[in-house]
Every structure is written in structure tokens, then in C-alpha cells.
Amino acid sequence: MTTHAMPDADTQATLKQNFDTVRQRLHAAAEQAGRSVDAIQLLAVSKTKPIEYVNAIAEQGQTCFGENYLQEALEKIEQRPDLTWHFIGPIQSNKTKSIAEQFDWVESVDRLKIARRLSSQRPPEKGHLNILLEVNISDQESKAGFAPEEVLDIAKEVQTLPNLTLRGLMTIPAPSDTLDAQRQPLAKMRALLAQLQQQLPDAQLDTLSMGMSGDLEAAVLEGSTEVRIGTDLFGARN
Ligand SMILES: *Cc1c(COP(=O)(O)O)cnc(C)c1O
């Protein structure tokens, strides 16, 4: 049996506490939404945090981890190839090869060119790479992602790529303070996925990745199937 490096006892206790609190929030939000908590996956966003933190959260039963920065991610994946890794950061086209080789999911596809490269660089023996299209739902100039109007045409193109499976949509909405304000863009995402499912009935469009530390509850109320939690699991980042 391999043993994994752990943080000090205090940090381990804090991480366990954080994990329990996030799971409780997920349970409460699912109950309020009248949904099964099993329909909502937790992605632990470990960017900037050391492998010891990943190991401590994995020990709580967590298997899916999200990373934004490729070099940092590759070092962690090498140590924990047994975990499921999602790439959620900005993608430079000269970095697609490692991403295609090392990850199980890519959630931040924001250009067709990137999807084409990921498909051609995915080693066939690894099976299909799961893809989400990132949507700029709040129409922020500073944010990556397709405009909602583009998504159907892009999805049709991505579906033709041989080594990818298009699984759904991801978004990072503009931040808002109140639950009602948070829900508005997330409701648009839910409608957009429903429209896509109707137009592409043969596709395996089962994933709506939305909800972060600050809007987990709003996202679950609006049908999120995957919340991406960094700060509230691992602590604040520098
Ligand atoms: C960092 C990040 C998260 C986690 O955000 P927190 O607010 O720390 O929970 C989620 N999604 C993406 C795409 C991120 O870059």
C-alpha cells in the first residue's frame, strides 16, 4: 500500500472540518431544491495548494479535483494518478497536448480550435476526453467563454470530433451578493443546457458545472450537477 504525504495534524483537522461543512451545505441546498445530493458532484479545486492538501481531502473520500495551472497540475497528477482530474483554467493552444494526455475532463473549452487540438492530441488508448463548453453567461468583457447564442453551433462541431465526448456546459458568472441576483445567470445556463439537450438528443449532455464557494446554494437551486469549490475547502489563496 502506498502512503501519501499529509499536512500537519492541525491542517488535517481543518481540512476535514472544511470538507464536512461543504458536504453539509451541499446536502442542505439539495434538500431545499428538492433534488438528490447524489445528482451533484463536488469538484475540489486545489489550485495553488500543495499535494499534501489534496491527499488530506482525498482521504475524506473525495475523488475529483480541479486545477487551473498546467505545470502545477501535472506535478500533482503524477503523484495521484488514481484521482480524477479536471482542467478548469484558461487554455493556451501550445499547452493542449499535455492537457489532452493527462486530464479526464476539460471544462474551460472556449474556442473551437482548442477542442480540435484536444481531440487530435488525445491518446486513443485513454478513451474519450470529457469536454464542457465554457459560457460567458454574464457577458463580461474580461471573461472567457462562448456567447450563449454561439453554443449550439459550437456544440454541433465539437460532437463531430472523434476523441472527445461533449458532456455539457460550465460557467463563472459575474459575482453578486444576494441569492436572487446570483440565481439569474445560473437560470439562463440551465435553460441553455435544456435547449442543447433538446436540439442534440443523442448527445450525452448530463453536466452543468456551476457554483463556487460563494454561490453554491444558488447553483444547486438552478440545477447545477457539479459545484467547483476551492476557498471553502482548502482555505483562502494568496
Ligand atoms: C478557482 C476556481 C474555482 C473555485 O473558486 P472558489 O471561489 O475558491 O471556490 C472554481 N472554478 C474555477 C473555474 C476557478 O478558477
The ligand as a Tripos MOL2 file, in Angstrom:
@<TRIPOS>MOLECULE
LIG
   15    15     1     0     0
SMALL
NO_CHARGES

@<TRIPOS>ATOM
      1 C1        -10.6620   28.9960   -8.5870 C.3       1 LIG1
      2 C2        -11.8620   28.4980   -9.3130 C.ar      1 LIG1
      3 C3        -12.9420   27.9230   -8.6200 C.ar      1 LIG1
      4 C4        -13.0370   27.8660   -7.1130 C.3       1 LIG1
      5 O1        -13.4270   29.1110   -6.6290 O.3       1 LIG1
      6 P1        -13.6530   29.3590   -5.0590 P.3       1 LIG1
      7 O2        -14.3820   30.6490   -5.0390 O.co2     1 LIG1
      8 O3        -12.3010   29.4400   -4.4410 O.co2     1 LIG1
      9 O4        -14.4670   28.2480   -4.5310 O.co2     1 LIG1
     10 C5        -13.9890   27.4160   -9.3710 C.ar      1 LIG1
     11 N1        -13.9850   27.4560  -10.7160 N.ar      1 LIG1
     12 C6        -12.9650   27.9770  -11.4130 C.ar      1 LIG1
     13 C7        -13.0170   27.9870  -12.8960 C.3       1 LIG1
     14 C8        -11.8810   28.5300  -10.7340 C.ar      1 LIG1
     15 O5        -10.8820   29.0860  -11.4460 O.3       1 LIG1
@<TRIPOS>BOND
     1     1     2 1
     2     2     3 ar
     3     2    14 ar
     4     3     4 1
     5     3    10 ar
     6     4     5 1
     7     5     6 1
     8     6     7 2
     9     6     8 1
    10     6     9 1
    11    10    11 ar
    12    11    12 ar
    13    12    13 1
    14    12    14 ar
    15    14    15 1
@<TRIPOS>SUBSTRUCTURE
     1 LIG1         1 GROUP 0 **** ****
